[in-house]
Amino acid sequence: MDTPSPESDLQLVREAIFTGQKIQAIKHLRELTGLGLAEAKAEVERMELELRASAPDMFTVPPPGKGCSAVWVIGGAVIGALGWGLWH
């Protein structure tokens, strides 16, 4: 971070991270530090990793998943059905 912030100010960022409100955490951090969007996002993601390692029980939401497998399964089913329909 460019500008050191008081611990109480950073607590707002941490609370947003703990509750799964990453966008809000990025907004808070940008307001506190003047960081750009990409830098603030990277810092919030770094903070999230650190917090998940040090205080995993504080999180009210599970860690984000890739979410990609369901898309592949559904997409494969649709393509398979279309292909089967064209050949029969």
N, CA, C and O of each residue as an XYZ file, in Angstrom:
352
protein
N       0.831     -1.178      0.000
C       0.000      0.000      0.000
C       0.875      1.239      0.000
O       1.935      1.259      0.626
N       0.438      2.260     -0.692
C       1.210      3.486     -0.773
C       1.170      4.282      0.518
O       2.202      4.751      0.997
N      -0.029      4.435      1.085
C      -0.193      5.271      2.252
C      -0.597      4.409      3.437
O      -1.617      3.722      3.383
N       0.188      4.438      4.506
C      -0.224      3.675      5.679
C      -1.528      4.228      6.232
O      -1.689      5.443      6.341
N      -2.454      3.352      6.581
C      -3.735      3.781      7.114
C      -3.856      3.320      8.550
O      -3.287      2.298      8.932
N      -4.600      4.075      9.347
C      -4.824      3.626     10.713
C      -5.491      2.248     10.721
O      -6.265      1.910      9.826
N      -5.179      1.483     11.728
C      -5.690      0.118     11.836
C      -7.216      0.082     11.803
O      -7.797     -0.839     11.227
N      -7.872      1.067     12.411
C      -9.339      1.075     12.421
C      -9.899      1.261     11.016
O     -10.948      0.706     10.691
N      -9.212      2.036     10.179
C      -9.654      2.212      8.795
C      -9.506      0.914      8.013
O     -10.392      0.550      7.240
N      -8.406      0.221      8.206
C      -8.190     -1.048      7.512
C      -9.163     -2.122      7.994
O      -9.416     -3.093      7.281
N      -9.709     -1.954      9.197
C     -10.669     -2.922      9.715
C     -11.915     -2.971      8.828
O     -12.505     -4.038      8.659
N     -12.320     -1.841      8.265
C     -13.459     -1.822      7.338
C     -13.173     -2.698      6.121
O     -14.050     -3.412      5.635
N     -11.951     -2.634      5.643
C     -11.544     -3.452      4.497
C     -11.591     -4.922      4.887
O     -12.117     -5.748      4.141
N     -11.045     -5.250      6.044
C     -11.037     -6.640      6.510
C     -12.453     -7.181      6.687
O     -12.745     -8.307      6.286
N     -13.332     -6.378      7.287
C     -14.711     -6.825      7.502
C     -15.408     -7.113      6.180
O     -16.153     -8.085      6.066
N     -15.168     -6.276      5.189
C     -15.753     -6.517      3.865
C     -15.200     -7.812      3.273
O     -15.940     -8.570      2.647
N     -13.927     -8.067      3.462
C     -13.320     -9.305      2.966
C     -13.927    -10.504      3.692
O     -14.275    -11.497      3.054
N     -14.056    -10.425      5.002
C     -14.604    -11.531      5.791
C     -16.036    -11.876      5.377
O     -16.437    -13.038      5.455
N     -16.804    -10.886      4.941
C     -18.201    -11.131      4.573
C     -18.393    -11.379      3.079
O     -19.523    -11.471      2.599
N     -17.290    -11.487      2.351
C     -17.379    -11.803      0.930
C     -17.703    -10.616      0.041
O     -18.077    -10.796     -1.118
N     -17.564     -9.409      0.564
C     -17.858     -8.198     -0.198
C     -16.563     -7.609     -0.749
O     -16.116     -6.540     -0.333
N     -15.974     -8.335     -1.696
C     -14.660     -7.947     -2.210
C     -14.703     -6.589     -2.914
O     -13.769     -5.797     -2.781
N     -15.761     -6.316     -3.650
C     -15.856     -5.022     -4.343
C     -15.883     -3.888     -3.330
O     -15.222     -2.867     -3.518
N     -16.649     -4.066     -2.249
C     -16.703     -3.047     -1.205
C     -15.335     -2.884     -0.551
O     -14.926     -1.764     -0.244
N     -14.627     -3.986     -0.336
C     -13.290     -3.917      0.248
C     -12.352     -3.119     -0.655
O     -11.562     -2.307     -0.173
N     -12.440     -3.349     -1.948
C     -11.600     -2.615     -2.901
C     -11.941     -1.125     -2.858
O     -11.043     -0.284     -2.873
N     -13.233     -0.796     -2.806
C     -13.650      0.607     -2.725
C     -13.105      1.266     -1.468
O     -12.564      2.370     -1.524
N     -13.249      0.581     -0.324
C     -12.722      1.136      0.933
C     -11.221      1.377      0.829
O     -10.725      2.436      1.214
N     -10.508      0.393      0.310
C      -9.057      0.514      0.223
C      -8.650      1.658     -0.701
O      -7.715      2.400     -0.401
N      -9.349      1.799     -1.816
C      -9.038      2.899     -2.732
C      -9.267      4.245     -2.073
O      -8.475      5.172     -2.242
N     -10.364      4.351     -1.314
C     -10.645      5.613     -0.614
C      -9.575      5.921      0.429
O      -9.184      7.074      0.612
N      -9.112      4.887      1.104
C      -8.105      5.088      2.153
C      -6.725      5.418      1.615
O      -5.994      6.217      2.200
N      -6.371      4.795      0.491
C      -4.983      4.872      0.036
C      -4.770      5.659     -1.243
O      -3.660      6.118     -1.514
N      -5.820      5.819     -2.030
C      -5.649      6.470     -3.326
C      -5.088      5.539     -4.390
O      -4.692      5.992     -5.464
N      -5.052      4.243     -4.103
C      -4.556      3.272     -5.078
C      -5.479      3.214     -6.287
O      -6.664      3.532     -6.193
N      -4.926      2.807     -7.419
C      -5.727      2.560     -8.603
C      -6.510      1.269     -8.435
O      -6.280      0.510     -7.493
N      -7.429      1.027     -9.348
C      -8.291     -0.140     -9.263
C      -7.502     -1.445     -9.267
O      -7.740     -2.308     -8.421
N      -6.577     -1.603    -10.193
C      -5.813     -2.851    -10.299
C      -4.958     -3.079     -9.053
O      -4.867     -4.200     -8.552
N      -4.339     -2.019     -8.562
C      -3.491     -2.149     -7.379
C      -4.312     -2.491     -6.145
O      -3.916     -3.338     -5.343
N      -5.462     -1.829     -5.992
C      -6.323     -2.099     -4.839
C      -6.872     -3.516     -4.894
O      -6.954     -4.188     -3.866
N      -7.251     -3.977     -6.083
C      -7.757     -5.339     -6.236
C      -6.674     -6.352     -5.856
O      -6.942     -7.316     -5.138
N      -5.477     -6.133     -6.330
C      -4.373     -7.032     -6.006
C      -4.103     -7.037     -4.504
O      -3.851     -8.093     -3.925
N      -4.152     -5.884     -3.879
C      -3.904     -5.788     -2.438
C      -5.009     -6.481     -1.639
O      -4.724     -7.169     -0.659
N      -6.269     -6.306     -2.051
C      -7.378     -6.973     -1.358
C      -7.262     -8.483     -1.514
O      -7.513     -9.222     -0.562
N      -6.886     -8.946     -2.691
C      -6.707    -10.385     -2.890
C      -5.559    -10.918     -2.044
O      -5.646    -12.024     -1.510
N      -4.489    -10.147     -1.915
C      -3.374    -10.544     -1.054
C      -3.828    -10.596      0.399
O      -3.502    -11.535      1.125
N      -4.583     -9.580      0.821
C      -5.101     -9.547      2.187
C      -6.032    -10.724      2.447
O      -6.000    -11.320      3.524
N      -6.867    -11.060      1.456
C      -7.791    -12.177      1.627
C      -7.032    -13.487      1.841
O      -7.377    -14.271      2.725
N      -6.008    -13.720      1.037
C      -5.203    -14.934      1.216
C      -4.572    -14.977      2.605
O      -4.576    -16.016      3.264
N      -4.039    -13.860      3.036
C      -3.408    -13.781      4.343
C      -4.431    -14.013      5.463
O      -4.156    -14.728      6.427
N      -5.609    -13.404      5.323
C      -6.642    -13.562      6.344
C      -7.208    -14.982      6.366
O      -7.500    -15.515      7.437
N      -7.363    -15.591      5.198
C      -7.857    -16.976      5.152
C      -6.875    -17.922      5.830
O      -7.284    -18.925      6.416
N      -5.587    -17.611      5.755
C      -4.577    -18.442      6.409
C      -4.530    -18.186      7.913
O      -4.352    -19.121      8.695
N      -4.686    -16.941      8.320
C      -4.529    -16.603      9.733
C      -5.823    -16.653     10.538
O      -5.784    -16.892     11.745
N      -6.968    -16.432      9.896
C      -8.242    -16.401     10.627
C      -9.368    -16.990      9.785
O     -10.337    -16.288      9.495
N      -9.273    -18.251      9.386
C     -10.278    -18.834      8.499
C     -11.680    -18.884      9.104
O     -12.667    -18.851      8.369
N     -11.782    -18.962     10.420
C     -13.084    -19.040     11.068
C     -13.843    -17.712     11.048
O     -15.033    -17.688     11.362
N     -13.194    -16.625     10.693
C     -13.842    -15.309     10.645
C     -14.657    -15.096      9.365
O     -15.462    -14.168      9.291
N     -14.453    -15.942      8.369
C     -15.140    -15.763      7.092
C     -16.566    -16.284      7.174
O     -16.822    -17.359      7.716
N     -17.491    -15.502      6.625
C     -18.893    -15.912      6.607
C     -19.265    -16.563      5.287
O     -20.372    -17.079      5.139
N     -18.357    -16.542      4.333
C     -18.584    -17.178      3.037
C     -17.390    -18.074      2.723
O     -16.266    -17.777      3.128
N     -17.631    -19.174      2.001
C     -16.516    -20.057      1.649
C     -15.587    -19.395      0.640
O     -15.968    -18.413      0.002
N     -14.384    -19.914      0.488
C     -13.467    -19.347     -0.504
C     -14.064    -19.485     -1.898
O     -14.778    -20.447     -2.182
N     -13.774    -18.527     -2.759
C     -14.330    -18.587     -4.103
C     -13.802    -19.799     -4.855
O     -12.617    -20.122     -4.778
N     -14.694    -20.467     -5.586
C     -14.292    -21.603     -6.405
C     -14.091    -21.156     -7.836
O     -14.338    -20.005     -8.196
N     -13.650    -22.072     -8.615
C     -13.433    -21.747    -10.017
C     -14.759    -21.593    -10.746
O     -14.885    -20.743    -11.628
N     -15.769    -22.422    -10.381
C     -17.081    -22.299    -10.996
C     -17.128    -22.695    -12.447
O     -18.166    -22.568    -13.096
N     -16.038    -23.163    -12.953
C     -15.935    -23.449    -14.377
C     -16.435    -24.847    -14.722
O     -16.894    -25.071    -15.842
N     -16.359    -25.770    -13.810
C     -16.703    -27.154    -14.136
C     -18.160    -27.304    -14.520
O     -18.476    -28.055    -15.442
N     -19.053    -26.609    -13.837
C     -20.473    -26.699    -14.177
C     -20.729    -26.168    -15.579
O     -21.544    -26.726    -16.314
N     -20.058    -25.120    -15.949
C     -20.220    -24.555    -17.294
C     -19.772    -25.563    -18.341
O     -20.430    -25.730    -19.368
N     -18.658    -26.234    -18.086
C     -18.167    -27.230    -19.039
C     -19.129    -28.404    -19.162
O     -19.377    -28.890    -20.265
N     -19.665    -28.856    -18.053
C     -20.588    -29.989    -18.076
C     -21.849    -29.630    -18.847
O     -22.292    -30.387    -19.710
N     -22.425    -28.474    -18.535
C     -23.650    -28.058    -19.220
C     -23.371    -27.800    -20.694
O     -24.141    -28.216    -21.559
N     -22.278    -27.118    -20.976
C     -21.922    -26.848    -22.376
C     -21.703    -28.127    -23.158
O     -22.142    -28.242    -24.302
N     -21.024    -29.093    -22.548
C     -20.805    -30.377    -23.216
C     -22.105    -31.112    -23.469
O     -22.273    -31.738    -24.516
N     -23.027    -31.044    -22.520
C     -24.324    -31.702    -22.694
C     -25.108    -31.073    -23.837
O     -25.716    -31.779    -24.642
N     -25.093    -29.758    -23.909
C     -25.818    -29.059    -24.979
C     -25.203    -29.384    -26.333
O     -25.919    -29.697    -27.285
N     -23.901    -29.312    -26.419
C     -23.231    -29.614    -27.689
C     -23.459    -31.070    -28.079
O     -23.691    -31.374    -29.249
N     -23.394    -31.963    -27.107
C     -23.644    -33.373    -27.394
C     -25.061    -33.609    -27.890
O     -25.275    -34.374    -28.829
N     -26.024    -32.956    -27.264
C     -27.424    -33.115    -27.685
C     -27.630    -32.566    -29.086
O     -28.321    -33.176    -29.902
N     -27.034    -31.423    -29.364
C     -27.157    -30.844    -30.700
C     -26.504    -31.750    -31.743
O     -27.063    -31.983    -32.814
N     -25.330    -32.250    -31.421
C     -24.637    -33.151    -32.345
C     -25.418    -34.430    -32.574
O     -25.505    -34.911    -33.704
N     -25.982    -34.981    -31.521
C     -26.767    -36.218    -31.648
C     -28.001    -35.963    -32.501
O     -28.376    -36.801    -33.321
N     -28.635    -34.803    -32.311
C     -29.825    -34.456    -33.073
C     -29.522    -34.265    -34.552
O     -30.361    -34.576    -35.398
N     -28.364    -33.771    -34.868
C     -28.004    -33.551    -36.265
C     -27.692    -34.870    -36.979
O     -27.905    -34.989    -38.185
N     -27.198    -35.840    -36.247
C     -26.790    -37.096    -36.861
C     -27.892    -38.152    -36.856
O     -27.746    -39.189    -37.503
N     -28.976    -37.914    -36.148
C     -30.059    -38.895    -36.103
C     -31.351    -38.333    -36.595
O     -32.361    -39.036    -36.619
